[in-house]
Amino acid sequence: MTMLGIAGLTKRHGARAALDDVSLSVAAGQFVALVGPSGSGKTTLLKSINRLVEPDEGTITLEGRDVRAAPLAELRHGIGYVIQSIGLFPHMSVAENIGIVPKLMGDNRTDRTAELLELVALPAEMASRYPRELSGGQAQRVGFARALAAGPKLMLMDEPFGALDPVTRDSLGRAYRNLHDRLGLTTLMVTHDIAEALLLADRIVVLIDGRIRADGTAADLLAHDDPDVKAMIDVPRRQAERLASL
């Protein structure tokens, strides 16, 4: 089943096209990484899906329904959104941060904080802490718990591990991939880390100058002959070779 459909998406900033006639179809359950140089349109594409950015042309459908046909609040409640800066409310406890989304949706069911903390491998006693009392990795796990609180089918992630140290980044990346599989999520993740994309995603979409230049599995990209795509993929390959030589 197609979870997300994007057709002819174009977004201009003056004379420059941040997105130029982008079309993409994502099946339910897929983990897709969006990679490319800075300014290639990755974040613009991600934000167009939950209408933080309104495109100039093209359509986006979620489970066959045009995202512009849904009330904005309803649309965003069905989409989890995780960003690099995490965005936890500093004056709220962990439990209050996690519970804010269901509360805004008018969901007065039993508090799921303990369940969601367990889901992201945090102890239940963390619920009473405040963001200032958390490590970067713990805060990002709370960000994931908050994004999952409304039970979204689609997760949008913009450099979710970018601010973390390498060990925490690797650990949390693998933990999220397991969570994606366990919950049957559909995930779109923007990352500048090509190795991270190759290792975590089912499928990698390369954006350059607002256009899709490659779209395939890790194996497809490793064998790609486009010189710009090849230059990106060669970076982790060369790093691995240098490490092996040490």
BALOBA-1460 file (C-alpha; in Angstrom, 3 decimals):
// residues 246
<rec num="1" residu="m" x="0.000" y="0.000" z="0.000"/>
<rec num="2" residu="t" x="1.246" y="3.483" z="-0.830"/>
<rec num="3" residu="m" x="1.506" y="5.545" z="2.350"/>
<rec num="4" residu="l" x="2.877" y="8.728" z="0.808"/>
<rec num="5" residu="g" x="2.569" y="10.024" z="-2.744"/>
<rec num="6" residu="i" x="4.361" y="13.118" z="-4.040"/>
<rec num="7" residu="a" x="3.796" y="14.323" z="-7.614"/>
<rec num="8" residu="g" x="5.362" y="17.265" z="-9.422"/>
<rec num="9" residu="l" x="6.335" y="19.088" z="-6.244"/>
<rec num="10" residu="t" x="7.911" y="22.488" z="-6.886"/>
<rec num="11" residu="k" x="8.868" y="25.198" z="-4.401"/>
<rec num="12" residu="r" x="10.619" y="28.400" z="-5.442"/>
<rec num="13" residu="h" x="12.480" y="30.982" z="-3.387"/>
<rec num="14" residu="g" x="12.603" y="33.878" z="-5.799"/>
<rec num="15" residu="a" x="14.339" y="32.703" z="-8.971"/>
<rec num="16" residu="r" x="15.777" y="29.602" z="-7.273"/>
<rec num="17" residu="a" x="13.843" y="26.338" z="-7.107"/>
<rec num="18" residu="a" x="14.321" y="24.629" z="-3.750"/>
<rec num="19" residu="l" x="12.309" y="21.718" z="-5.187"/>
<rec num="20" residu="d" x="12.000" y="21.219" z="-8.935"/>
<rec num="21" residu="d" x="9.258" y="18.827" z="-10.122"/>
<rec num="22" residu="v" x="9.911" y="16.174" z="-7.454"/>
<rec num="23" residu="s" x="7.847" y="12.968" z="-7.588"/>
<rec num="24" residu="l" x="8.132" y="10.162" z="-5.066"/>
<rec num="25" residu="s" x="6.035" y="7.247" z="-3.832"/>
<rec num="26" residu="v" x="6.677" y="5.645" z="-0.441"/>
<rec num="27" residu="a" x="5.128" y="2.315" z="0.502"/>
<rec num="28" residu="a" x="3.747" y="1.689" z="3.968"/>
<rec num="29" residu="g" x="6.444" y="0.319" z="6.249"/>
<rec num="30" residu="q" x="9.398" y="1.698" z="4.281"/>
<rec num="31" residu="f" x="12.332" y="3.512" z="5.878"/>
<rec num="32" residu="v" x="13.517" y="6.145" z="3.389"/>
<rec num="33" residu="a" x="16.564" y="8.378" z="3.872"/>
<rec num="34" residu="l" x="16.784" y="11.722" z="2.081"/>
<rec num="35" residu="v" x="20.390" y="12.735" z="1.452"/>
<rec num="36" residu="g" x="22.170" y="15.420" z="-0.519"/>
<rec num="37" residu="p" x="24.303" y="18.557" z="-0.171"/>
<rec num="38" residu="s" x="23.184" y="21.511" z="1.967"/>
<rec num="39" residu="g" x="20.512" y="23.468" z="0.114"/>
<rec num="40" residu="s" x="19.438" y="20.520" z="-2.018"/>
<rec num="41" residu="g" x="15.793" y="20.673" z="-0.850"/>
<rec num="42" residu="k" x="15.697" y="17.836" z="1.695"/>
<rec num="43" residu="t" x="14.167" y="19.774" z="4.582"/>
<rec num="44" residu="t" x="11.842" y="21.695" z="2.243"/>
<rec num="45" residu="l" x="10.502" y="18.368" z="0.970"/>
<rec num="46" residu="l" x="10.029" y="17.053" z="4.502"/>
<rec num="47" residu="k" x="8.258" y="20.204" z="5.693"/>
<rec num="48" residu="s" x="5.970" y="20.219" z="2.654"/>
<rec num="49" residu="i" x="4.498" y="16.904" z="3.794"/>
<rec num="50" residu="n" x="3.161" y="18.282" z="7.081"/>
<rec num="51" residu="r" x="2.539" y="21.701" z="5.496"/>
<rec num="52" residu="l" x="5.119" y="23.651" z="7.428"/>
<rec num="53" residu="v" x="6.048" y="24.717" z="3.890"/>
<rec num="54" residu="e" x="3.412" y="25.249" z="1.197"/>
<rec num="55" residu="p" x="4.667" y="24.234" z="-2.280"/>
<rec num="56" residu="d" x="4.014" y="26.343" z="-5.359"/>
<rec num="57" residu="e" x="3.030" y="23.362" z="-7.512"/>
<rec num="58" residu="g" x="2.339" y="19.653" z="-7.171"/>
<rec num="59" residu="t" x="0.373" y="17.378" z="-4.872"/>
<rec num="60" residu="i" x="1.072" y="15.327" z="-1.763"/>
<rec num="61" residu="t" x="-1.210" y="12.520" z="-0.644"/>
<rec num="62" residu="l" x="-1.171" y="10.573" z="2.602"/>
<rec num="63" residu="e" x="-2.934" y="7.200" z="2.278"/>
<rec num="64" residu="g" x="-4.524" y="8.519" z="-0.919"/>
<rec num="65" residu="r" x="-5.866" y="11.741" z="0.630"/>
<rec num="66" residu="d" x="-4.552" y="15.133" z="-0.448"/>
<rec num="67" residu="v" x="-2.838" y="16.681" z="2.588"/>
<rec num="68" residu="r" x="-4.439" y="20.030" z="1.720"/>
<rec num="69" residu="a" x="-7.901" y="18.491" z="2.152"/>
<rec num="70" residu="a" x="-7.322" y="17.678" z="5.823"/>
<rec num="71" residu="p" x="-7.604" y="20.263" z="8.595"/>
<rec num="72" residu="l" x="-4.052" y="21.259" z="9.497"/>
<rec num="73" residu="a" x="-4.242" y="20.089" z="13.129"/>
<rec num="74" residu="e" x="-5.705" y="16.727" z="12.102"/>
<rec num="75" residu="l" x="-2.994" y="16.224" z="9.483"/>
<rec num="76" residu="r" x="-0.133" y="16.969" z="11.880"/>
<rec num="77" residu="h" x="-1.565" y="14.816" z="14.635"/>
<rec num="78" residu="g" x="-1.238" y="11.867" z="12.269"/>
<rec num="79" residu="i" x="2.409" y="12.581" z="11.509"/>
<rec num="80" residu="g" x="5.277" y="12.231" z="13.987"/>
<rec num="81" residu="y" x="7.917" y="14.940" z="13.620"/>
<rec num="82" residu="v" x="11.398" y="14.737" z="15.133"/>
<rec num="83" residu="i" x="14.065" y="17.411" z="14.639"/>
<rec num="84" residu="q" x="17.733" y="17.799" z="15.528"/>
<rec num="85" residu="s" x="17.112" y="20.477" z="18.160"/>
<rec num="86" residu="i" x="14.559" y="18.172" z="19.849"/>
<rec num="87" residu="g" x="12.302" y="21.084" z="20.844"/>
<rec num="88" residu="l" x="11.235" y="19.902" z="24.312"/>
<rec num="89" residu="f" x="9.436" y="22.543" z="26.357"/>
<rec num="90" residu="p" x="11.937" y="23.458" z="29.113"/>
<rec num="91" residu="h" x="9.264" y="24.406" z="31.672"/>
<rec num="92" residu="m" x="7.492" y="21.040" z="31.319"/>
<rec num="93" residu="s" x="8.464" y="17.699" z="32.803"/>
<rec num="94" residu="v" x="9.179" y="14.712" z="30.586"/>
<rec num="95" residu="a" x="5.662" y="13.388" z="31.251"/>
<rec num="96" residu="e" x="4.103" y="16.743" z="30.341"/>
<rec num="97" residu="n" x="6.184" y="16.986" z="27.154"/>
<rec num="98" residu="i" x="5.087" y="13.520" z="26.059"/>
<rec num="99" residu="g" x="1.459" y="14.127" z="26.984"/>
<rec num="100" residu="i" x="1.082" y="17.468" z="25.225"/>
<rec num="101" residu="v" x="0.181" y="15.964" z="21.827"/>
<rec num="102" residu="p" x="-2.657" y="13.676" z="23.066"/>
<rec num="103" residu="k" x="-3.876" y="16.559" z="25.247"/>
<rec num="104" residu="l" x="-4.061" y="18.913" z="22.263"/>
<rec num="105" residu="m" x="-5.995" y="16.206" z="20.412"/>
<rec num="106" residu="g" x="-8.547" y="15.998" z="23.218"/>
<rec num="107" residu="d" x="-7.464" y="12.450" z="24.081"/>
<rec num="108" residu="n" x="-8.286" y="11.957" z="27.769"/>
<rec num="109" residu="r" x="-7.465" y="8.270" z="27.919"/>
<rec num="110" residu="t" x="-5.109" y="6.752" z="30.492"/>
<rec num="111" residu="d" x="-1.693" y="8.392" z="30.632"/>
<rec num="112" residu="r" x="0.670" y="6.451" z="28.341"/>
<rec num="113" residu="t" x="3.880" y="8.074" z="29.559"/>
<rec num="114" residu="a" x="5.267" y="4.947" z="31.235"/>
<rec num="115" residu="e" x="4.442" y="2.840" z="28.158"/>
<rec num="116" residu="l" x="6.081" y="5.309" z="25.780"/>
<rec num="117" residu="l" x="9.179" y="5.704" z="27.969"/>
<rec num="118" residu="e" x="9.559" y="1.929" z="28.009"/>
<rec num="119" residu="l" x="9.164" y="1.928" z="24.237"/>
<rec num="120" residu="v" x="12.151" y="4.272" z="23.853"/>
<rec num="121" residu="a" x="14.171" y="2.438" z="26.545"/>
<rec num="122" residu="l" x="13.949" y="5.054" z="29.302"/>
<rec num="123" residu="p" x="13.085" y="4.227" z="32.927"/>
<rec num="124" residu="a" x="9.644" y="5.223" z="34.233"/>
<rec num="125" residu="e" x="11.160" y="7.471" z="36.914"/>
<rec num="126" residu="m" x="12.426" y="9.743" z="34.128"/>
<rec num="127" residu="a" x="8.851" y="11.067" z="33.788"/>
<rec num="128" residu="s" x="9.286" y="13.634" z="36.568"/>
<rec num="129" residu="r" x="12.554" y="15.093" z="35.254"/>
<rec num="130" residu="y" x="12.917" y="18.285" z="33.250"/>
<rec num="131" residu="p" x="14.773" y="18.669" z="29.925"/>
<rec num="132" residu="r" x="17.724" y="20.405" z="31.628"/>
<rec num="133" residu="e" x="18.285" y="17.237" z="33.658"/>
<rec num="134" residu="l" x="18.623" y="14.977" z="30.601"/>
<rec num="135" residu="s" x="21.587" y="14.034" z="28.448"/>
<rec num="136" residu="g" x="21.365" y="14.695" z="24.712"/>
<rec num="137" residu="g" x="20.543" y="11.064" z="24.002"/>
<rec num="138" residu="q" x="17.884" y="10.922" z="26.719"/>
<rec num="139" residu="a" x="16.288" y="14.150" z="25.478"/>
<rec num="140" residu="q" x="16.139" y="12.818" z="21.919"/>
<rec num="141" residu="r" x="14.509" y="9.598" z="23.158"/>
<rec num="142" residu="v" x="11.880" y="11.754" z="24.866"/>
<rec num="143" residu="g" x="11.450" y="13.552" z="21.540"/>
<rec num="144" residu="f" x="10.768" y="10.211" z="19.876"/>
<rec num="145" residu="a" x="8.299" y="9.268" z="22.640"/>
<rec num="146" residu="r" x="6.438" y="12.555" z="22.148"/>
<rec num="147" residu="a" x="6.320" y="12.047" z="18.375"/>
<rec num="148" residu="l" x="4.870" y="8.569" z="18.910"/>
<rec num="149" residu="a" x="2.324" y="9.635" z="21.551"/>
<rec num="150" residu="a" x="-0.507" y="10.179" z="19.066"/>
<rec num="151" residu="g" x="0.111" y="6.864" z="17.299"/>
<rec num="152" residu="p" x="1.234" y="8.277" z="13.918"/>
<rec num="153" residu="k" x="1.630" y="6.078" z="10.872"/>
<rec num="154" residu="l" x="4.210" y="8.363" z="9.276"/>
<rec num="155" residu="m" x="7.376" y="9.639" z="10.971"/>
<rec num="156" residu="l" x="9.267" y="12.626" z="9.551"/>
<rec num="157" residu="m" x="12.771" y="13.091" z="10.972"/>
<rec num="158" residu="d" x="15.098" y="15.992" z="10.154"/>
<rec num="159" residu="e" x="18.686" y="15.196" z="11.207"/>
<rec num="160" residu="p" x="17.352" y="13.536" z="14.391"/>
<rec num="161" residu="f" x="20.774" y="12.299" z="15.513"/>
<rec num="162" residu="g" x="22.881" y="15.204" z="14.240"/>
<rec num="163" residu="a" x="23.572" y="16.850" z="17.602"/>
<rec num="164" residu="l" x="24.624" y="13.641" z="19.371"/>
<rec num="165" residu="d" x="28.065" y="12.221" z="19.999"/>
<rec num="166" residu="p" x="29.061" y="9.340" z="17.642"/>
<rec num="167" residu="v" x="28.458" y="6.501" z="20.131"/>
<rec num="168" residu="t" x="25.036" y="7.805" z="21.177"/>
<rec num="169" residu="r" x="24.169" y="8.572" z="17.548"/>
<rec num="170" residu="d" x="24.927" y="5.010" z="16.442"/>
<rec num="171" residu="s" x="23.110" y="3.452" z="19.391"/>
<rec num="172" residu="l" x="20.005" y="5.611" z="19.025"/>
<rec num="173" residu="g" x="19.926" y="5.138" z="15.262"/>
<rec num="174" residu="r" x="19.877" y="1.367" z="15.616"/>
<rec num="175" residu="a" x="17.314" y="1.604" z="18.413"/>
<rec num="176" residu="y" x="15.005" y="3.715" z="16.254"/>
<rec num="177" residu="r" x="15.360" y="1.319" z="13.321"/>
<rec num="178" residu="n" x="14.239" y="-1.520" z="15.603"/>
<rec num="179" residu="l" x="11.321" y="0.610" z="16.782"/>
<rec num="180" residu="h" x="10.360" y="1.395" z="13.182"/>
<rec num="181" residu="d" x="10.192" y="-2.320" z="12.399"/>
<rec num="182" residu="r" x="8.430" y="-3.266" z="15.628"/>
<rec num="183" residu="l" x="5.659" y="-0.659" z="15.255"/>
<rec num="184" residu="g" x="5.292" y="-0.964" z="11.486"/>
<rec num="185" residu="l" x="6.034" y="2.722" z="10.921"/>
<rec num="186" residu="t" x="6.745" y="4.518" z="7.670"/>
<rec num="187" residu="t" x="9.764" y="6.799" z="8.084"/>
<rec num="188" residu="l" x="11.341" y="9.611" z="6.059"/>
<rec num="189" residu="m" x="14.647" y="10.761" z="7.515"/>
<rec num="190" residu="v" x="16.816" y="13.652" z="6.360"/>
<rec num="191" residu="t" x="20.491" y="13.082" z="7.092"/>
<rec num="192" residu="h" x="23.842" y="14.475" z="5.945"/>
<rec num="193" residu="d" x="25.547" y="11.273" z="7.107"/>
<rec num="194" residu="i" x="25.739" y="9.010" z="4.057"/>
<rec num="195" residu="a" x="26.966" y="6.018" z="6.084"/>
<rec num="196" residu="e" x="23.985" y="6.429" z="8.434"/>
<rec num="197" residu="a" x="21.613" y="6.417" z="5.461"/>
<rec num="198" residu="l" x="23.254" y="3.344" z="3.911"/>
<rec num="199" residu="l" x="23.123" y="1.392" z="7.180"/>
<rec num="200" residu="l" x="19.660" y="2.362" z="8.459"/>
<rec num="201" residu="a" x="17.383" y="2.887" z="5.469"/>
<rec num="202" residu="d" x="15.627" y="0.455" z="3.126"/>
<rec num="203" residu="r" x="15.832" y="3.053" z="0.395"/>
<rec num="204" residu="i" x="17.884" y="6.186" z="-0.196"/>
<rec num="205" residu="v" x="16.749" y="9.191" z="-2.223"/>
<rec num="206" residu="v" x="19.488" y="11.604" z="-3.329"/>
<rec num="207" residu="l" x="18.427" y="15.211" z="-3.884"/>
<rec num="208" residu="i" x="20.769" y="17.602" z="-5.695"/>
<rec num="209" residu="d" x="19.682" y="21.132" z="-6.691"/>
<rec num="210" residu="g" x="16.072" y="20.350" z="-5.856"/>
<rec num="211" residu="r" x="15.842" y="17.289" z="-8.099"/>
<rec num="212" residu="i" x="15.991" y="13.553" z="-7.411"/>
<rec num="213" residu="r" x="19.238" y="12.251" z="-8.893"/>
<rec num="214" residu="a" x="19.149" y="8.737" z="-7.452"/>
<rec num="215" residu="d" x="16.624" y="6.512" z="-5.707"/>
<rec num="216" residu="g" x="17.323" y="2.966" z="-4.599"/>
<rec num="217" residu="t" x="18.740" y="0.574" z="-2.049"/>
<rec num="218" residu="a" x="22.196" y="0.889" z="-0.504"/>
<rec num="219" residu="a" x="23.485" y="-1.630" z="-3.053"/>
<rec num="220" residu="d" x="21.970" y="0.418" z="-5.912"/>
<rec num="221" residu="l" x="23.683" y="3.582" z="-4.745"/>
<rec num="222" residu="l" x="27.031" y="1.910" z="-4.148"/>
<rec num="223" residu="a" x="26.980" y="0.877" z="-7.827"/>
<rec num="224" residu="h" x="25.594" y="4.194" z="-9.153"/>
<rec num="225" residu="d" x="27.458" y="5.846" z="-12.049"/>
<rec num="226" residu="d" x="26.195" y="9.435" z="-11.678"/>
<rec num="227" residu="p" x="29.420" y="11.345" z="-10.823"/>
<rec num="228" residu="d" x="27.782" y="13.556" z="-8.150"/>
<rec num="229" residu="v" x="26.050" y="10.613" z="-6.491"/>
<rec num="230" residu="k" x="29.215" y="8.536" z="-6.734"/>
<rec num="231" residu="a" x="31.235" y="11.323" z="-5.068"/>
<rec num="232" residu="m" x="28.853" y="11.292" z="-2.085"/>
<rec num="233" residu="i" x="28.897" y="7.510" z="-1.728"/>
<rec num="234" residu="d" x="32.680" y="7.366" z="-2.083"/>
<rec num="235" residu="v" x="33.143" y="9.354" z="1.152"/>
<rec num="236" residu="p" x="32.153" y="6.551" z="3.582"/>
<rec num="237" residu="r" x="33.805" y="3.989" z="1.295"/>
<rec num="238" residu="r" x="37.142" y="5.829" z="1.478"/>
<rec num="239" residu="q" x="36.764" y="6.298" z="5.235"/>
<rec num="240" residu="a" x="36.169" y="2.561" z="5.681"/>
<rec num="241" residu="e" x="39.243" y="1.773" z="3.571"/>
<rec num="242" residu="r" x="41.404" y="4.189" z="5.579"/>
<rec num="243" residu="l" x="40.181" y="2.704" z="8.855"/>
<rec num="244" residu="a" x="40.885" y="-0.808" z="7.558"/>
<rec num="245" residu="s" x="44.416" y="0.231" z="6.603"/>
<rec num="246" residu="l" x="45.065" y="1.418" z="10.178"/>
